[in-house]
């Protein structure tokens, strides 16, 4: 008590002295502390493991100084510090023992300077802060962590770990990071964040690992690492819900009908699992997976024209995406897809691909009733421009306002039909519907879909994949009204596929980026709903009932037994006779709902259908390979394939039978070199405006041959091929003509043998030939007449049909038989001339022929005999004069002129330039040899003109012929020598 009393007394005296010193600083005998702001005092920092305190500002005093005194504040406790005097005026502050920041961080006390005489200076406060040292590592709140998770799930938080640090400041006392030490092991599908939350990066599987053991460590903000803690994650054994008894592969033979895919399917629904005590509902979905929509549809087998025929689409539908080629030159800028068998699918690049449709193909004015249908595959534009227009079809004029009359286009994943009324249609002051907008997910799913728009203004109906479109909200399309187009005169319209014409820029704009196929327009009518449904329907798929083909079948039941029964009935079928062989994947997904609301997904089941290759049909073309006819037949026109037989043979096991139900879709008749349109042509017999069509075969005739297309029966194709006629107005120029025929079905998937037909031209022979005993023109007519009469029964049963000639190829009917020729045919025997041996330099002149039309009155006509004798004599005299002149003038050339043939005027030989040279060395043998025998000659004598008389004797004919041939042989010999 005495010590405390003395201390208080001393403190009071010190305070009093300090006040006295403040009042009189000029007293140099009393020390005082030098401090600019005495009220703020001194501030010091010291680390936990240090002894000296860094004081700001430094402690200094003036006057006689002996020591410093630390005055403890009863409110702040004892201060473990002491002051050391360094020199006369400065001191240092240090601790008496190590400080602990975790126990006490701040100290406050007062100091005063003490003079040697015992006087005290003024007191100044001192604030000391103990700074932290990272001496403690983080420590986890638990020694180990254990959690359990279910298989097949992704968790946001599997487990949360937590660690703390005993350091006193946030710099070292807060935990800033957690780490999985074995995170480098890619087999551990876990990650941890800075909050200590561990989550799985992929669904866990019990079969792969029952437990996952992780080593986790923590770091404070000074990056001091803690001791690792063990985290164990257990994967619960899952409920083994799934299907058993499913075959991995199912083989399907074409033509066998629907085939059950899972006849022995059995479902394990986890009824014994404690987490699913009971089952409320089971849902199963079987899906036939394909690479894209439209695969395995009829459109992969037949051309679009054939599809229209099979499904009954309007025959007046105009195809705006035909195959580029002859007659479709306007479509040559389009890009057909060559990856599909014969199917015309066109790619549009969104920049330059488009085609202008001539008005001769489709009239630009469609009227108030029409239909537009197409297959389209479209994806969103790469730049995701919502205002970009992509035209399928557009009619615009060249007016400066860029007026669009009607269009079908895509914008912002909407299918839009534009139909502007002309200024002459209705009141100009009344709004009428002008634009219909359908928001369809199919437009931008990059899959094939069929779209058809039937317009009966103002009513418009859209069909998607063969079904009338109904929006999910039950509302119709968005309809925009507009004024009619303002009057404009002298404008020209342009119909474009894949873009739209801009009159101000005279260029194409708004190009389509995607694929189109089968774009057709029916003006003046609409397509029937059943026909559209048929055209878009696939005939391969899954079904629970006959003739029902779906991409996916979903079943639902209250128990496993019900679902098993339904799944066993799911069958795969293909109604086509020749489906594309290959693999079709099948996926079975099942969801089980438990009584407690838990939803369990059964293991997905995978299987596939292997469609076996069908028995390939054989297309056989048979008939005569060669036909020889004379000039008249070629001029009148003769059938190219008169006895052609077309057969399609199908193999069933070891038996081969004729498949009467098969259809052909193409036959091509080719001729090389191409026909000369000046005198050659191909035509179809019976082609005329009133002739009924045979089936639905389209015929295209060109200089290169005939092309028949369209799915139709074998009988109809055979009938049409037999009707093809070839005519040649100048047959003397040709030896023969060769025609090649091939037929195919299923777009060239199955092709026939190559059938070659040769038409040989029979040139006239020598005068001694029986056939040559008649005048050439009359003899040919008699042969043609006889052919017509004998073949009347053969052609009577063939019906005529309409054709579509292209170019300058004629389609005239065959030459009708002449009544006079029919009468003469009964009098003269039938004779055919063989090929005559010709010199390469000889002219093709018809031989002289004599015909006795009245053999029974031959002896009674003496006038004719007399005239024949006179003619023979004249010929002998002329021949003698010619020989004499030739011998008299060996250096000069005689130029006899041969008479022209009256019937073959185009082949008459002009021998005005001939020069006859006689070799003197051969003169004697020529005379010794006697008269030359009669040979084949193309010249004509006056004996032919004598054929008008009815009484020429056989002896006179032989004499005349012999002398005439002698004269001709000399001319021919000298002509050959002069030309070599």
Buried (B, 14 or more C-beta within 10 A) or exposed (E): EEEEEEEEEEBEEBBEBBEEBEEEEEEEEBBBBBBEEBEEBBBBBBBBEBEEBBBEEBBBBBBBBBBBBBBBEEEEEEBBBEBEBEEEBBBBBBBEEEBEBBEBBEBBBBBBBBBEEEBBBBBBBBBBEBBBBBBBBBBBEEEEBEBEBBBBEEBEEBBBBBBBBEBBBEBBBBBBBBBBEBBEEEEBBBEBEEEBBBBBEEBBEBEEBEEBEBEBBBBBBBEBBBEBBBBBBBBEEBBBBBBEEBEEEBEBEBBEEBBBBBBEBBBBBBBEBEEBEEBBBBBBBBBBEBEEBBBBBBBBBBBBBBBBBBBBBBEEBBBBBBBBEBBBEBBEBBEBEEEBEBBBBBBBEBEEBBBBBEEEBBEBEBEEBBBBBBBBBBBBBEEEEEEBBBBBBBBBBBBEEBBBBBBBBBBBBBBBBBBBBEEEBEEEEEEBBBBBBBBBEBBBBBBBBBBBBBBEBEEBBBBBBBBEBEEEEEEBBEEEEBBBBEEBEEBEBBBBBBBBBBBEEEEBBBBBBBBBBBBBBBBEBBBBBEBBBBBBBBBBBBBBEEEEBBBEBEBEBEBBEEBBEBBBBBBBBBBBBBBBEEEBEBBBBBBBBBEEEBEBBBBEBEBBBEBEEBBEBBBBBEBEEEBBBBBBBBBBBBBBBBEBBBBBEBEEEEEEEEBEEBBBBBBBBBBEEEBBEEBBBBBBBBBEEEBEBBBBBBBBBBBBBBBBBBBBBBEBBBBBBBBBBBBBBBBBBBEEBEBBBBBBBBBEBBEBEEBEBBBBBBBBBBBBBEBBBBBBBBBBBBBBBBBBBEEEEEBEEBEBBBBEBBEEBBBBBBBEBBEEBBEBBEEBEEBEBEEBEEEEEBBBBBBBBBBBBEEEEBEEBEEBBEBBBEBBEEBBEEBEEBBEEBEEEEEEEBEBEBBBBBBBEEBBBEBEEBEBBBEEEEEEEEEEEEEBEBBBBBBBBBBBEBBEBBBBBEEBBEBBBBBBBBBBBBBBBBBEEEEE
